[in-house]
Amino acid sequence: MADGSIASKDIISWGVGLVPLLIFYLEYRIYKKQSNKKIESLEEMLYKEIIARKDLKIKELEKENQKLEEENKKLKKKELGEN
């Protein structure tokens, strides 16, 4: 390369130097895609868990409300019976 021209051995050495970088980049892209898929699946699982807990809490509140309504009816019957 003394005369300013690029020899084929220079191109080969650049290519050999770039191969590990290219492999690293491709592995990074694959890992990133897999990570995104894992994150999406975790978000979906968390969403389902939140919905399930919310539904369970609603059912518990409905049962408690039903019990309170029954007690309220009994108290009203007692009040009407005493009057």
C-alpha positions, 0 to 999 in steps of 0.5 A: 500500500506504499503507492496508495492503492488498496491490495486484495490482502487489505480488503481481506484483512478488513473483512476478517476484522469485520466478521466478529463485529457482524456476528456480534451484531446479528446475535444482538438483534436475535437476543433483542427480538427474543427479549421483546417476545419474553417481555410481551409474554410477561406483560400478557401474563401480568395483565391476565393475573390482574384481570383474574384478581379484579374479577375475584375481588368483584365476586367477593364484594358481590357476596359481601353485598348480598349478605348485607342486603339479606341482613338489611331485609331481616332488620326491616322485617323486625322493625315492621314486626315490632311496629 
